[in-house]
Amino acid sequence: MMMMIQPAALVNNTPEKKRPWILTILSLVVCMGSFFHLFKFIQILINLQVLQTLPITVSLVYLAVVGFIWGIAGLFLTWSLWTGKPWSQRAGLFLSLAYMIFFWIDLLWIAEPEVLQTRWLINLILTTLGIPAIILLLNLKSSRDYFNGNPAKID
């Protein structure tokens, strides 16, 4: 007698969750941002001796720690969005708001006055549009269903 191998989704009688395309895009954007921050962290470690000779007004330890923390937090968020963990919606909202607040504190604290004068408006526009967009994406019905186990419709 020959046994047929069945996909895991059929054996467990649990339907496989289908990730909404908008969450796929959001996950990839968050992943790219995470890699940017981790790349910054790695570049600081690799080029530490050269960077120490430059007239940098911000602590290299600060820059490295910030790059590492946002890189790891972003990878965690990417993984939770990609796999549809129940806490993904709250984590996405929290990390988005925390990143926005940190970004503005960092920009106002570190940026040179000339840079701040030329970039504050575009940063304000992107922040003003970005946060509501993320809130909207995470609160779409398809996103909520994906995070909450994709419940079956009862007719």
C-alpha positions in Angstrom: 0.0 0.0 0.0 1.4 3.4 -1.0 1.0 6.4 1.3 0.5 9.8 -0.2 2.3 12.8 1.3 0.0 15.6 2.0 0.9 19.3 2.5 1.2 20.3 6.1 -1.8 22.7 5.8 -4.1 19.8 4.9 -2.7 17.4 7.5 -3.3 19.9 10.3 -6.7 21.0 8.9 -5.6 24.6 9.3 -5.8 26.9 6.3 -2.6 28.6 5.4 -2.7 32.3 5.9 -2.3 34.4 2.8 -0.4 37.6 3.4 -2.0 40.7 1.8 0.2 42.2 -0.9 0.3 45.6 1.0 1.9 43.9 4.0 4.4 42.2 1.7 5.4 45.7 0.4 5.5 47.1 3.9 7.6 44.2 5.2 10.1 44.7 2.4 10.3 48.5 3.0 10.9 47.9 6.7 13.5 45.2 5.9 15.4 47.7 3.6 15.4 50.3 6.4 16.7 47.7 8.8 19.5 46.7 6.5 20.4 50.4 6.1 20.8 50.8 9.8 22.7 47.6 10.2 25.0 48.6 7.3 25.6 51.9 9.1 26.5 50.0 12.3 28.9 47.6 10.4 30.5 50.5 8.6 31.2 52.3 11.8 32.8 49.2 13.3 34.9 48.5 10.2 36.0 52.1 9.7 36.3 53.1 13.4 40.0 54.2 13.2 39.4 56.4 10.2 36.2 57.9 11.6 38.0 58.7 14.9 40.4 61.0 13.0 37.5 63.0 11.4 36.0 66.1 13.1 32.7 64.4 13.8 30.6 66.2 16.5 28.5 63.1 17.3 29.8 60.2 19.3 30.6 57.2 17.2 29.3 54.9 20.0 26.0 56.7 19.8 25.8 56.3 16.0 26.7 52.6 16.2 24.3 51.8 19.0 21.4 53.7 17.2 22.2 51.8 14.0 22.2 48.5 15.8 19.0 49.1 17.8 17.0 50.3 14.8 18.4 47.5 12.6 17.4 44.8 15.0 14.0 46.3 15.8 13.3 46.6 12.1 14.3 43.0 11.4 12.0 41.9 14.3 9.1 44.0 12.8 9.8 42.6 9.3 9.7 39.0 10.6 6.5 39.6 12.6 4.8 41.4 9.7 5.9 38.7 7.2 4.7 35.8 9.4 1.5 37.5 10.6 2.2 37.4 14.3 -0.7 38.6 16.4 1.4 41.4 17.9 2.5 42.7 14.5 -0.1 45.5 14.3 0.8 46.9 17.8 4.5 46.5 17.2 4.3 48.2 13.8 2.4 51.2 15.3 4.7 51.5 18.3 7.9 51.2 16.3 6.7 53.6 13.6 5.8 56.3 16.2 9.0 55.7 18.2 11.0 56.0 15.0 9.3 59.2 14.0 9.8 60.7 17.5 13.4 59.6 17.6 14.0 60.8 14.0 12.9 64.3 14.8 14.8 64.5 18.1 17.9 63.2 16.3 17.4 65.6 13.4 17.0 68.6 15.7 19.9 67.6 18.0 22.5 66.4 15.5 21.8 68.2 12.2 23.8 71.2 11.2 21.7 74.4 10.9 22.2 74.6 7.1 21.0 71.0 6.6 18.1 71.5 8.9 17.0 74.6 7.0 17.0 72.8 3.7 15.5 69.4 4.8 13.0 70.0 7.5 10.1 70.7 5.2 10.4 67.4 3.2 11.0 65.5 6.4 7.8 67.0 7.9 5.8 66.1 4.8 7.1 62.6 4.7 6.4 62.2 8.4 2.9 63.7 8.1 2.1 61.3 5.2 4.0 58.3 6.4 2.5 57.8 9.9 -1.2 57.9 8.8 -0.3 55.6 5.8 1.3 53.0 8.2 -1.7 53.3 10.5 -4.1 52.8 7.6 -2.1 49.8 6.2 -2.0 48.0 9.5 -5.7 48.6 10.1 -7.0 47.4 6.8 -9.5 44.5 7.1 -7.2 42.2 5.2 -4.3 43.1 7.5 -6.3 42.6 10.7 -7.6 39.3 9.4 -4.0 38.2 8.6 -2.8 39.1 12.1 -5.8 37.6 13.8 -5.4 34.1 12.2 -7.4 34.8 9.0 -10.7 33.6 10.4 -13.0 31.8 8.0 -16.1 33.6 6.8 -19.4 32.1 7.9 -22.3 32.6 5.4 
